[in-house]
């Protein structure tokens, strides 16, 4: 029920309003506020609806972030809040992790953390391969111009994903390892980044959830899956999941 409500009663109208921006901005903001209020009341009346409505509240808030011209950083907190509540209720869902990645663009390590989690979740969201490709389009060249702990780490994972020469991976990995101690001791150190780094490395061990790898290692869990991927940026999501149209350029 809630899926049809979102598809036909909310998302279709949002899409119409989005196409006529900025003329429809005031109407769109009013619609977002009104629908958000209704969804919150539905959750209060029936907590079981939170499994799906938390995601919808996050999607609404993400629309608000996209159309807002001022205080965008402040608004980004809201979709993250709702998506995190959805993730707490659905820890196996890769799609929720993908949505968390969409709301964390200001922190590239966090974005990679959520994207790789989306790929290796119990219920993987393999459309994230497309978003990973867009994400790395920027960071591969950026790492050559701005050598930091984060850019070296992200570029090293790009090399692993694209099967670039191993020597290049070792150069980037050694650069990351040499910069990591000074980052940890620096004033801008964020403790959660060590968690992101470990999680991304675990994802690389599992080949980022590539079906060809998981079929060999975990054949017993492949029977119910209908997802197929053909490398970086190529995926067929046959479960009907909608494209979030995310861009990291």
MARBA-3410 file (N, C-alpha, C, O; in Angstrom, 1 decimal):
249
0.8,-1.2,0.0,0.0,0.0,0.0,0.9,1.3,0.0,0.7,2.2,-0.8 ~ 1.8,1.3,0.9,2.6,2.5,1.0,3.5,2.7,-0.2,3.8,3.9,-0.6 ~ 3.9,1.6,-0.9,4.7,1.7,-2.1,3.9,2.4,-3.2,4.4,3.3,-3.9 ~ 2.6,2.0,-3.4,1.7,2.6,-4.4,1.4,4.0,-4.1,1.3,4.9,-4.9 ~ 1.2,4.3,-2.8,1.0,5.7,-2.3,2.1,6.6,-2.7,1.9,7.7,-3.2
3.4,6.1,-2.5,4.5,6.9,-2.8,4.6,7.1,-4.4,4.9,8.2,-4.8 ~ 4.5,6.0,-5.1,4.7,6.0,-6.5,3.7,6.9,-7.3,4.0,7.7,-8.1 ~ 2.4,6.8,-6.9,1.3,7.5,-7.6,0.8,8.8,-7.0,0.4,9.7,-7.6 ~ 0.9,8.8,-5.6,0.4,9.9,-4.9,1.4,11.0,-4.5,1.0,12.1,-4.2 ~ 2.6,10.6,-4.5,3.7,11.5,-4.0,4.7,11.8,-5.1,4.9,12.9,-5.5
5.4,10.7,-5.5,6.6,10.9,-6.4,6.2,11.4,-7.7,6.9,12.3,-8.3 ~ 5.0,11.0,-8.3,4.6,11.5,-9.6,4.3,13.0,-9.5,4.7,13.7,-10.5 ~ 3.7,13.5,-8.4,3.5,14.9,-8.3,4.8,15.7,-8.1,5.0,16.8,-8.6 ~ 5.7,15.1,-7.3,7.0,15.8,-7.1,7.7,15.9,-8.4,8.3,17.0,-8.7 ~ 7.6,14.9,-9.3,8.3,14.9,-10.5,7.8,16.0,-11.4,8.5,16.7,-12.2
6.4,16.2,-11.4,5.8,17.2,-12.2,6.3,18.6,-11.7,6.6,19.5,-12.5 ~ 6.3,18.8,-10.4,6.7,20.1,-9.9,8.2,20.3,-10.2,8.6,21.5,-10.4 ~ 9.0,19.3,-10.1,10.4,19.4,-10.3,10.7,19.9,-11.8,11.6,20.7,-12.0 ~ 9.9,19.4,-12.7,10.2,19.8,-14.1,9.9,21.2,-14.4,10.5,21.8,-15.4 ~ 9.1,21.9,-13.6,8.8,23.3,-13.8,9.5,24.3,-12.9,9.1,25.4,-12.7
10.5,23.8,-12.2,11.3,24.6,-11.3,12.0,25.7,-12.2,12.4,25.4,-13.3 ~ 12.3,26.9,-11.7,12.0,27.4,-10.3,10.6,28.0,-10.1,10.3,28.4,-9.0 ~ 9.8,28.0,-11.2,8.5,28.6,-11.0,7.6,27.9,-10.0,6.7,28.5,-9.4 ~ 7.8,26.6,-9.8,7.0,25.8,-8.9,7.6,25.6,-7.5,7.1,24.8,-6.7 ~ 8.7,26.3,-7.2,9.4,26.1,-6.0,8.6,26.2,-4.8,8.6,25.4,-3.9
7.8,27.3,-4.7,7.0,27.5,-3.5,5.9,26.4,-3.3,5.7,25.9,-2.2 ~ 5.3,26.0,-4.4,4.4,24.9,-4.4,5.0,23.6,-4.0,4.5,22.8,-3.2 ~ 6.2,23.4,-4.5,7.0,22.1,-4.2,7.3,22.1,-2.7,7.2,21.0,-2.0 ~ 7.8,23.2,-2.1,8.2,23.2,-0.7,6.9,23.0,0.2,7.0,22.2,1.2 ~ 5.8,23.6,-0.2,4.6,23.4,0.5,4.1,21.9,0.5,3.7,21.3,1.5
4.2,21.3,-0.7,3.9,19.9,-0.9,4.7,19.0,0.0,4.2,18.1,0.6 ~ 6.0,19.3,0.0,7.0,18.4,0.8,6.6,18.5,2.3,6.6,17.5,2.9 ~ 6.4,19.7,2.7,6.0,19.9,4.2,4.7,19.2,4.5,4.6,18.6,5.6 ~ 3.7,19.4,3.6,2.4,18.8,3.9,2.5,17.2,3.9,2.0,16.6,4.9 ~ 3.1,16.7,2.9,3.2,15.2,2.9,4.1,14.7,4.0,3.8,13.6,4.6
5.2,15.4,4.4,6.0,14.9,5.5,5.2,14.9,6.8,5.3,13.9,7.6 ~ 4.4,15.9,7.0,3.5,15.9,8.2,2.5,14.7,8.2,2.3,14.1,9.3 ~ 1.9,14.4,7.1,1.0,13.3,7.0,1.7,12.0,7.2,1.2,11.1,8.0 ~ 2.9,11.8,6.7,3.6,10.5,6.9,4.0,10.3,8.3,4.0,9.2,8.8 ~ 4.4,11.4,9.0,4.8,11.3,10.4,3.6,10.9,11.2,3.7,10.1,12.2
2.4,11.4,10.9,1.2,11.1,11.6,0.8,9.6,11.4,0.3,8.9,12.3 ~ 1.0,9.1,10.2,0.8,7.7,9.9,1.7,6.8,10.7,1.2,5.8,11.2 ~ 2.9,7.2,10.9,3.9,6.4,11.7,3.4,6.4,13.2,3.5,5.4,13.8 ~ 3.0,7.5,13.7,2.5,7.6,15.0,1.3,6.7,15.3,1.1,6.2,16.3 ~ 0.4,6.6,14.3,-0.8,5.8,14.4,-0.5,4.3,14.2,-1.3,3.5,14.7
0.5,4.0,13.5,0.8,2.6,13.2,2.3,2.5,13.0,2.9,2.7,11.9 ~ 3.0,2.1,14.1,4.5,2.1,14.1,5.0,1.1,13.0,6.2,1.2,12.6 ~ 4.3,0.1,12.7,4.7,-0.9,11.7,5.0,-0.3,10.3,5.7,-0.8,9.5 ~ 4.3,0.8,10.0,4.5,1.5,8.8,5.9,2.2,8.7,6.3,2.5,7.6 ~ 6.6,2.3,9.8,7.9,2.9,9.8,8.9,2.3,8.9,9.8,2.9,8.4
8.7,0.9,8.6,9.6,0.2,7.8,9.8,0.9,6.4,10.9,0.9,5.9 ~ 8.7,1.3,5.8,8.7,1.9,4.5,8.6,3.4,4.6,9.2,4.1,3.7 ~ 7.9,4.0,5.5,7.6,5.4,5.6,8.9,6.2,6.0,9.0,7.4,5.6 ~ 9.8,5.6,6.8,11.0,6.3,7.1,11.8,6.6,5.8,12.4,7.7,5.7 ~ 11.9,5.6,4.9,12.6,5.8,3.6,11.9,7.0,2.8,12.6,7.8,2.2
10.6,7.0,2.8,9.8,8.0,2.1,10.1,9.4,2.7,10.2,10.4,1.9 ~ 10.1,9.5,4.0,10.4,10.7,4.6,11.8,11.2,4.3,12.1,12.4,4.1 ~ 12.8,10.2,4.2,14.1,10.6,3.7,14.2,11.1,2.3,14.9,12.0,2.0 ~ 13.4,10.4,1.4,13.3,10.8,0.0,12.8,12.2,-0.1,13.3,13.1,-0.9 ~ 11.7,12.5,0.7,11.1,13.9,0.6,12.1,14.9,1.1,12.3,16.0,0.5
12.8,14.6,2.2,13.8,15.5,2.7,15.0,15.7,1.7,15.5,16.8,1.6 ~ 15.3,14.7,1.0,16.4,14.8,0.0,16.0,15.7,-1.2,16.8,16.4,-1.7 ~ 14.7,15.6,-1.6,14.2,16.6,-2.6,14.3,18.0,-2.0,14.7,18.9,-2.8 ~ 14.1,18.2,-0.8,14.2,19.6,-0.2,15.7,20.0,-0.3,15.9,21.2,-0.5 ~ 16.6,19.1,0.0,18.0,19.5,-0.1,18.4,19.9,-1.5,19.1,20.8,-1.7
17.8,19.2,-2.5,18.2,19.4,-3.9,17.7,20.8,-4.3,18.4,21.5,-5.1 ~ 16.5,21.2,-3.9,15.9,22.5,-4.4,16.3,23.7,-3.5,16.1,24.8,-4.0 ~ 16.8,23.4,-2.3,17.2,24.5,-1.5,18.5,25.2,-2.0,19.4,24.5,-2.4 ~ 18.5,26.5,-2.0,19.6,27.3,-2.5,20.5,27.8,-1.3,21.7,28.1,-1.5 ~ 19.9,27.8,-0.2,20.6,28.3,1.0,20.5,27.3,2.1,19.6,26.5,2.2
21.6,27.3,3.0,21.6,26.4,4.1,21.4,24.9,3.7,20.8,24.1,4.5 ~ 22.0,24.6,2.6,21.9,23.2,2.1,22.5,22.2,3.1,22.0,21.1,3.3 ~ 23.6,22.6,3.7,24.3,21.7,4.6,23.4,21.4,5.8,23.4,20.3,6.3 ~ 22.7,22.4,6.3,21.8,22.2,7.4,20.7,21.2,7.0,20.3,20.4,7.8 ~ 20.1,21.4,5.8,19.0,20.5,5.4,19.4,19.1,5.2,18.6,18.2,5.3
20.7,18.8,4.9,21.2,17.5,4.6,21.1,16.6,5.9,21.1,15.3,5.7 ~ 21.0,17.2,7.0,20.9,16.4,8.3,19.6,15.6,8.3,19.5,14.5,8.8 ~ 18.5,16.2,7.7,17.2,15.6,7.8,17.1,14.3,7.1,16.6,13.3,7.6 ~ 17.4,14.2,5.8,17.3,12.9,5.1,18.2,11.9,5.7,17.8,10.7,5.8 ~ 19.4,12.2,6.2,20.3,11.3,6.9,19.6,10.7,8.1,19.7,9.5,8.4
18.9,11.6,8.8,18.1,11.1,10.1,17.1,10.0,9.7,17.1,9.0,10.4 ~ 16.3,10.3,8.7,15.2,9.3,8.3,15.8,8.1,7.7,15.3,7.0,8.0 ~ 16.8,8.2,6.9,17.4,7.0,6.3,18.1,6.1,7.3,18.1,4.9,7.2 ~ 18.7,6.8,8.3,19.3,6.0,9.4,18.3,5.2,10.2,18.5,4.1,10.6 ~ 17.1,5.8,10.4,16.1,5.1,11.1,15.6,4.0,10.3,15.3,2.9,10.8
15.5,4.2,9.0,15.1,3.1,8.1,16.1,2.0,8.1,15.8,0.8,8.1 ~ 17.4,2.3,8.1,18.5,1.3,8.2,18.5,0.5,9.5,18.7,-0.7,9.5 ~ 18.1,1.2,10.6,18.0,0.5,11.9,16.9,-0.5,11.8,17.0,-1.6,12.5 ~ 15.8,-0.2,11.1,14.7,-1.1,11.0,14.9,-2.2,10.0,14.4,-3.3,10.1 ~ 15.8,-1.9,9.0,16.1,-2.9,7.9,17.6,-3.0,7.7,18.1,-2.6,6.6
18.3,-3.6,8.6,19.7,-3.7,8.5,20.2,-4.5,7.3,21.4,-4.3,6.9 ~ 19.4,-5.3,6.8,19.8,-6.2,5.6,19.7,-5.5,4.3,20.1,-6.0,3.3 ~ 19.0,-4.3,4.2,18.7,-3.7,3.0,19.8,-2.9,2.4,20.3,-1.9,3.0 ~ 20.3,-3.2,1.2,21.3,-2.5,0.5,20.8,-1.2,0.0,21.5,-0.2,-0.2 ~ 19.5,-1.1,-0.3,18.9,0.1,-0.9,18.9,1.2,0.1,19.2,2.4,-0.3
18.7,1.0,1.3,18.8,2.0,2.4,20.2,2.6,2.5,20.4,3.8,2.6 ~ 21.2,1.7,2.4,22.6,2.1,2.4,22.9,3.0,1.2,23.6,4.0,1.4 ~ 22.3,2.7,0.1,22.5,3.5,-1.1,21.9,4.9,-0.9,22.5,5.9,-1.3 ~ 20.8,5.0,-0.2,20.1,6.2,0.1,20.9,7.0,1.1,21.0,8.3,1.0 ~ 21.5,6.4,2.0,22.4,7.1,3.0,23.6,7.7,2.2,24.1,8.7,2.6
24.1,7.0,1.2,25.2,7.5,0.4,24.8,8.8,-0.3,25.6,9.7,-0.4 ~ 23.6,8.8,-0.7,23.1,10.0,-1.4,23.0,11.2,-0.5,23.1,12.3,-1.0 ~ 22.9,11.0,0.7,22.7,12.1,1.7,24.0,12.4,2.4,24.1,13.2,3.4 ~ 25.2,11.9,1.9,26.4,12.1,2.6,27.5,12.6,1.6,28.7,12.2,1.8 ~ 27.1,13.3,0.6,28.1,13.7,-0.4,29.2,14.6,0.1,30.3,14.7,-0.5
29.0,15.3,1.2,30.0,16.2,1.7,31.2,15.5,2.3,32.3,16.1,2.5 ~ 31.1,14.2,2.6,32.1,13.4,3.1,32.4,12.2,2.2,31.6,11.2,2.3 ~ 33.4,12.2,1.4,33.6,11.2,0.4,33.9,9.8,1.0,33.5,8.8,0.4 ~ 34.6,9.8,2.1,34.8,8.5,2.7,33.5,7.8,3.2,33.3,6.6,3.1 ~ 32.7,8.7,3.8,31.4,8.2,4.2,30.5,7.7,3.0,29.8,6.7,3.1
30.6,8.4,1.9,29.9,8.0,0.7,30.3,6.7,0.2,29.5,5.8,-0.1 ~ 31.6,6.5,0.1,32.2,5.2,-0.3,31.8,4.1,0.7,31.5,3.0,0.3 ~ 31.8,4.4,2.0,31.4,3.4,3.0,30.0,2.9,2.7,29.7,1.7,2.8 ~ 29.0,3.8,2.5,27.7,3.4,2.3,27.5,2.7,1.0,26.7,1.8,0.9 ~ 28.1,3.2,-0.1,28.0,2.6,-1.4,28.5,1.1,-1.4,27.8,0.3,-2.0
29.6,0.9,-0.7,30.1,-0.5,-0.7,29.3,-1.3,0.2,29.1,-2.5,-0.1 ~ 28.7,-0.8,1.3,27.8,-1.5,2.1,26.5,-1.9,1.3,26.0,-3.0,1.5 ~ 26.1,-1.0,0.4,24.9,-1.3,-0.4,25.2,-2.5,-1.3,24.2,-3.3,-1.6 ~ 26.4,-2.7,-1.7,26.8,-3.8,-2.6,26.9,-5.1,-1.9,26.7,-6.2,-2.6 ~ 27.3,-5.1,-0.7,27.6,-6.4,0.0,26.6,-6.7,1.1,26.8,-7.6,1.9
25.5,-5.9,1.1,24.4,-6.2,2.1,23.8,-7.6,1.8,24.0,-8.2,0.8 ~ 23.0,-8.1,2.8,22.3,-9.3,2.6,21.4,-9.2,1.4,21.2,-10.2,0.7 ~ 20.7,-8.1,1.3,19.9,-7.8,0.1,20.6,-6.7,-0.7,20.3,-5.5,-0.6 ~ 21.6,-7.0,-1.5,22.4,-6.0,-2.2,21.6,-5.2,-3.2,20.7,-5.7,-3.8 ~ 21.9,-3.9,-3.2,21.3,-3.0,-4.2,22.3,-2.7,-5.3,23.1,-1.8,-5.2
22.3,-3.6,-6.3,23.4,-3.5,-7.3,23.3,-2.4,-8.2,24.2,-2.1,-9.0 ~ 22.2,-1.6,-8.2,22.2,-0.3,-9.0,23.3,0.6,-8.4,23.7,1.6,-9.1 ~ 23.8,0.4,-7.2,24.9,1.2,-6.7,26.1,1.1,-7.5,27.0,2.0,-7.4 ~ 26.3,0.1,-8.4,27.4,0.0,-9.3,27.5,1.2,-10.2,28.5,1.8,-10.5 ~ 26.3,1.7,-10.6,26.2,2.8,-11.5,26.7,4.1,-10.8,27.5,4.9,-11.3
26.2,4.2,-9.5,26.6,5.4,-8.7,28.1,5.3,-8.3,28.7,6.4,-8.3 ~ 28.6,4.2,-8.1,30.0,4.0,-7.8,30.8,4.5,-9.0,31.9,5.2,-8.8 ~ 30.4,4.1,-10.2,31.1,4.6,-11.4,31.2,6.1,-11.5,32.2,6.7,-11.8 ~ 30.0,6.8,-11.2,30.0,8.2,-11.2,30.9,8.8,-10.1,31.5,9.8,-10.4 ~ 30.8,8.2,-9.0,31.6,8.7,-7.9,33.1,8.7,-8.2,33.8,9.6,-7.9
33.6,7.6,-8.8,35.0,7.4,-9.1,35.4,8.2,-10.3,36.6,8.5,-10.5 ~ 34.5,8.6,-11.2,34.8,9.5,-12.3,35.6,10.7,-11.8,36.5,11.2,-12.5 ~ 35.2,11.2,-10.7,35.8,12.4,-10.1,37.0,12.1,-9.4,38.0,12.8,-9.5 ~ 37.0,11.1,-8.5,38.1,10.9,-7.6,39.4,10.3,-8.2,40.4,10.5,-7.6 ~ 39.3,9.6,-9.3,40.5,9.1,-9.9,41.5,10.2,-10.3,42.7,10.1,-10.0
41.0,11.2,-11.0,41.9,12.3,-11.4,42.1,13.3,-10.2,43.2,13.9,-10.2 ~ 41.1,13.4,-9.3,41.3,14.3,-8.2,42.5,13.9,-7.3,43.2,14.7,-6.8 ~ 42.7,12.6,-7.2,43.7,12.1,-6.3,45.1,12.5,-6.8,46.0,12.7,-6.0 ~ 45.2,12.6,-8.2,46.5,13.0,-8.7,46.8,14.5,-8.4,48.0,14.8,-8.4 ~ 45.8,15.3,-8.3,46.0,16.7,-8.1,46.1,17.1,-6.6,46.7,18.1,-6.2
45.4,16.3,-5.7,45.3,16.6,-4.3,45.6,15.3,-3.5,44.7,14.6,-3.3 ~ 46.8,15.1,-3.1,47.2,13.9,-2.4,46.9,14.0,-0.9,47.6,14.7,-0.2 ~ 45.9,13.4,-0.5,45.5,13.3,0.9,45.3,11.9,1.3,45.2,11.0,0.4 ~ 45.1,11.6,2.6,44.8,10.3,3.0,43.5,9.8,2.3,43.5,8.7,1.8 ~ 42.5,10.6,2.3,41.2,10.2,1.7,41.3,10.0,0.2,40.8,9.0,-0.3
41.9,10.9,-0.5,42.0,10.7,-2.0,42.8,9.5,-2.3,42.5,8.8,-3.3 ~ 43.9,9.2,-1.6,44.7,8.1,-1.9,44.0,6.8,-1.6,44.0,5.8,-2.4 ~ 43.2,6.8,-0.5,42.4,5.6,-0.2,41.3,5.3,-1.2,41.2,4.2,-1.7 ~ 40.6,6.4,-1.6,39.5,6.2,-2.6,40.1,5.8,-3.9,39.5,4.9,-4.6 ~ 41.2,6.4,-4.3,41.7,6.1,-5.6,42.3,4.6,-5.6,42.2,4.0,-6.7
42.8,4.2,-4.5,43.2,2.8,-4.4,42.1,1.8,-4.6,42.2,0.8,-5.3 ~ 40.9,2.1,-4.1,39.8,1.3,-4.3,39.3,1.3,-5.7,38.8,0.4,-6.3 ~ 39.4,2.5,-6.3,39.1,2.6,-7.8,40.0,1.7,-8.6,39.4,1.0,-9.5 ~ 41.2,1.6,-8.3,42.1,0.7,-9.0,41.7,-0.8,-8.8,41.7,-1.6,-9.8 ~ 41.3,-1.1,-7.6,40.9,-2.5,-7.3,39.6,-2.8,-8.1,39.5,-3.9,-8.7
38.7,-1.9,-8.2,37.4,-2.1,-8.9,37.6,-2.2,-10.4,36.8,-2.9,-11.0 ~ 38.5,-1.5,-10.9,38.7,-1.5,-12.4,39.8,-2.4,-12.9,40.1,-2.4,-14.1 ~ 40.4,-3.1,-12.0,41.5,-4.0,-12.3,42.7,-3.3,-13.1,43.2,-3.9,-14.0 ~ 43.0,-2.1,-12.6,44.1,-1.4,-13.1,45.4,-2.1,-12.7,45.4,-3.0,-11.9 ~ 46.6,-1.8,-13.3,47.8,-2.4,-12.9,48.1,-2.4,-11.4,47.8,-1.5,-10.7
48.5,-3.6,-10.9,48.8,-3.8,-9.5,49.8,-2.8,-9.0,49.7,-2.3,-7.8 ~ 50.8,-2.4,-9.8,51.8,-1.5,-9.3,51.2,-0.1,-9.0,51.6,0.5,-8.0 ~ 50.1,0.3,-9.7,49.5,1.6,-9.4,48.8,1.5,-8.0,48.8,2.4,-7.2 ~ 48.1,0.3,-7.8,47.5,0.1,-6.5,48.4,0.2,-5.4,48.2,0.8,-4.4 ~ 49.6,-0.4,-5.5,50.6,-0.4,-4.4,51.1,1.0,-4.2,51.3,1.4,-3.0
51.3,1.8,-5.2,51.7,3.2,-5.0,50.7,4.0,-4.2,51.0,4.7,-3.3 ~ 49.4,3.8,-4.6,48.3,4.5,-3.9,48.2,4.0,-2.5,48.0,4.8,-1.5 ~ 48.3,2.7,-2.3,48.1,2.1,-1.0,49.2,2.5,0.0,49.0,2.9,1.1 ~ 50.5,2.6,-0.5,51.6,3.0,0.3,51.4,4.5,0.6,51.8,4.9,1.7 ~ 50.9,5.3,-0.3,50.7,6.7,-0.1,49.7,6.9,1.0,49.8,7.7,1.9
48.6,6.1,1.0,47.6,6.1,2.0,48.1,5.8,3.4,47.9,6.5,4.3 ~ 48.9,4.7,3.4,49.5,4.2,4.7,50.4,5.2,5.3,50.5,5.4,6.5 ~ 51.2,5.9,4.4,52.1,6.9,4.9,51.4,8.2,5.5,52.0,8.8,6.3 ~ 50.3,8.5,4.9,49.5,9.7,5.4,48.6,9.4,6.5,48.2,10.3,7.2 ~ 48.2,8.1,6.7,47.2,7.8,7.8,47.7,8.2,9.2,46.9,8.8,9.9
48.9,7.9,9.6,49.3,8.3,11.0,49.2,9.8,11.2,48.7,10.2,12.3 ~ 49.7,10.6,10.3,49.6,12.1,10.5,48.2,12.6,10.5,47.8,13.5,11.2 ~ 47.3,11.9,9.7,45.9,12.3,9.8,45.3,12.0,11.1,44.5,12.8,11.7 ~ 45.6,10.8,11.7,45.0,10.4,13.0,45.5,11.3,14.1,44.7,11.6,15.0 ~ 46.7,11.9,13.9,47.2,12.8,15.0,46.8,14.2,14.7,47.1,15.1,15.5
46.2,14.5,13.6,45.9,15.9,13.2,44.7,16.4,13.8,43.9,15.7,14.4 ~ 44.5,17.7,13.7,43.3,18.4,14.3,42.0,18.0,13.6,40.9,18.2,14.3 ~ 42.0,17.6,12.4,40.8,17.3,11.6,40.4,15.9,11.6,39.6,15.4,10.8 ~ 41.1,15.1,12.5,40.8,13.7,12.6,39.3,13.4,13.0,38.9,14.0,14.0 ~ 38.7,12.5,12.3,37.3,12.1,12.7,37.3,10.6,12.9,37.6,9.8,12.0
37.0,10.2,14.1,37.1,8.8,14.5,36.3,7.8,13.7,36.8,6.7,13.5 ~ 35.2,8.3,13.2,34.3,7.4,12.4,35.0,7.0,11.1,34.6,6.0,10.4 ~ 36.0,7.8,10.6,36.6,7.5,9.4,37.4,6.2,9.4,37.5,5.5,8.4 ~ 37.9,5.8,10.6,38.6,4.5,10.7,37.6,3.4,10.5,37.9,2.3,9.9 ~ 36.3,3.6,10.9,35.3,2.6,10.7,35.0,2.5,9.2,34.9,1.4,8.6
34.9,3.6,8.5,34.6,3.7,7.1,35.7,2.9,6.3,35.4,2.2,5.4 ~ 37.0,3.2,6.7,38.1,2.6,6.0,38.1,1.1,6.2,38.2,0.3,5.2 ~ 37.8,0.6,7.4,37.8,-0.9,7.6,36.6,-1.5,6.9,36.8,-2.6,6.3 ~ 35.5,-0.9,6.9,34.3,-1.5,6.2,34.6,-1.5,4.7,34.2,-2.5,4.0 ~ 35.1,-0.5,4.1,35.4,-0.5,2.6,36.4,-1.6,2.3,36.4,-2.2,1.3
37.4,-1.8,3.2,38.4,-2.9,3.0,37.8,-4.2,3.1,38.1,-5.1,2.3 ~ 36.8,-4.4,4.0,36.1,-5.7,4.0,35.3,-5.9,2.7,35.3,-7.0,2.2 ~ 34.7,-4.8,2.2,34.0,-4.9,1.0,34.9,-5.4,-0.2,34.5,-6.2,-1.0 ~ 36.1,-4.9,-0.2,37.1,-5.3,-1.2,37.4,-6.7,-1.1,37.7,-7.4,-2.2 ~ 37.5,-7.3,0.1,37.8,-8.7,0.3,36.7,-9.5,-0.4,37.0,-10.6,-1.0
35.5,-9.1,-0.3,34.3,-9.8,-1.0,34.1,-9.3,-2.4,33.0,-9.4,-2.9 ~ 35.1,-8.7,-3.0,35.0,-8.2,-4.4,33.8,-7.3,-4.6,33.2,-7.3,-5.6 ~ 33.5,-6.5,-3.6,32.4,-5.5,-3.7,31.1,-6.2,-4.1,30.2,-5.5,-4.7 ~ 30.9,-7.4,-3.7,29.6,-8.1,-3.9,29.4,-8.5,-5.4,28.2,-8.8,-5.7 ~ 30.4,-8.6,-6.2,30.3,-9.0,-7.6,29.6,-10.4,-7.6,30.1,-11.3,-6.9
28.5,-10.6,-8.3,27.8,-11.9,-8.3,28.7,-13.1,-8.7,28.6,-14.1,-8.2 ~ 29.6,-12.9,-9.6,30.5,-14.0,-10.1,31.3,-14.5,-8.9,31.6,-15.7,-8.8 ~ 31.7,-13.5,-8.0,32.5,-13.9,-6.8,31.7,-14.6,-5.8,32.0,-15.6,-5.2 ~ 30.5,-14.0,-5.4,29.7,-14.5,-4.4,29.0,-15.8,-4.8,28.7,-16.6,-3.9 ~ 28.8,-16.1,-6.1,28.3,-17.3,-6.5,29.2,-18.5,-6.2,28.8,-19.6,-5.8
30.5,-18.2,-6.3,31.5,-19.2,-6.0,31.7,-19.4,-4.5,31.8,-20.6,-4.0 ~ 31.8,-18.3,-3.8,32.1,-18.4,-2.4,30.9,-18.7,-1.5,31.0,-19.5,-0.6 ~ 29.7,-18.2,-1.9,28.5,-18.4,-1.1,27.4,-18.9,-2.1,26.4,-18.2,-2.3 ~ 27.5,-20.1,-2.6,26.5,-20.6,-3.6,25.1,-20.8,-3.0,24.1,-20.7,-3.7 ~ 25.0,-21.0,-1.7,23.8,-21.2,-1.1,22.9,-20.0,-1.0,21.7,-20.2,-0.8
23.4,-18.8,-1.1,22.6,-17.6,-1.0,22.3,-17.0,-2.4,21.7,-15.9,-2.4 ~ 22.7,-17.6,-3.4,22.5,-17.0,-4.8,21.2,-17.4,-5.4,20.7,-16.8,-6.4 ~ 20.5,-18.4,-4.9,19.3,-18.9,-5.5,18.2,-17.9,-5.7,17.5,-17.9,-6.7 ~ 18.0,-17.1,-4.7,16.9,-16.2,-4.7,17.2,-14.8,-5.3,16.3,-14.0,-5.3 ~ 18.4,-14.6,-5.8,18.8,-13.3,-6.3,18.5,-13.2,-7.8,18.7,-14.2,-8.5
18.1,-12.1,-8.3,17.9,-11.8,-9.7,18.7,-10.7,-10.2,18.4,-10.1,-11.2 ~ 19.7,-10.3,-9.4,20.6,-9.1,-9.8,21.8,-9.6,-10.6,22.3,-10.7,-10.3 ~ 22.2,-8.9,-11.6,23.4,-9.2,-12.4,24.1,-8.0,-12.7,23.5,-6.9,-13.0 ~ 25.4,-8.0,-12.5,26.3,-6.8,-12.8,27.4,-7.3,-13.7,27.8,-8.4,-13.7 ~ 27.8,-6.3,-14.6,28.8,-6.6,-15.6,30.0,-5.6,-15.4,30.5,-5.1,-16.4
30.5,-5.5,-14.1,31.6,-4.6,-13.9,31.2,-3.2,-13.5,30.0,-3.0,-13.3 ~ 32.1,-2.4,-13.3,31.9,-1.0,-12.8,31.0,-0.2,-13.7,31.2,-0.1,-14.9 ~ 29.9,0.3,-13.1,29.0,1.1,-13.8,28.0,0.4,-14.7,27.2,1.0,-15.4 ~ 28.0,-1.0,-14.7,27.0,-1.7,-15.5,26.2,-2.6,-14.6,26.7,-3.5,-14.0 ~ 24.9,-2.4,-14.5,24.1,-3.2,-13.6,22.7,-3.3,-14.2,22.2,-2.4,-14.8
22.1,-4.5,-13.9,20.7,-4.7,-14.2,20.0,-5.0,-13.0,20.2,-6.0,-12.3 ~ 19.1,-4.1,-12.5,18.3,-4.3,-11.3,17.0,-4.8,-11.7,16.1,-4.0,-12.1 ~ 16.8,-6.1,-11.5,15.5,-6.7,-12.0,14.5,-6.8,-11.0,13.4,-7.4,-11.2 ~ 14.7,-6.2,-9.8,13.6,-6.2,-8.8,12.7,-5.0,-8.8,11.9,-4.9,-7.9 ~ 12.9,-4.2,-9.9,12.0,-3.0,-10.0,12.4,-1.8,-9.2,11.6,-0.9,-9.1
13.5,-1.8,-8.6,14.0,-0.7,-7.7,14.1,0.5,-8.6,14.6,0.5,-9.7 ~ 13.7,1.7,-8.1,13.7,2.9,-8.9,15.1,3.5,-8.9,15.8,3.4,-7.9 ~ 15.4,4.2,-10.0,16.7,4.9,-10.1,16.6,6.2,-9.3,15.7,7.0,-9.5 ~ 17.5,6.4,-8.4,17.5,7.6,-7.5,18.2,8.7,-8.3,18.2,9.9,-7.7 ~ 18.7,8.5,-9.5,19.3,9.6,-10.3,20.3,10.4,-9.5,20.3,11.6,-9.4
21.2,9.7,-8.8,22.2,10.3,-8.0,23.4,10.6,-8.9,23.8,9.8,-9.7 ~ 24.0,11.7,-8.6,25.3,12.1,-9.3,26.3,12.6,-8.3,25.9,13.4,-7.4 ~ 27.5,12.2,-8.5,28.6,12.6,-7.6,29.6,13.4,-8.3,30.8,13.5,-7.9 ~ 29.3,14.0,-9.5,30.2,14.8,-10.2,30.3,16.2,-9.7,31.1,17.0,-10.2
END
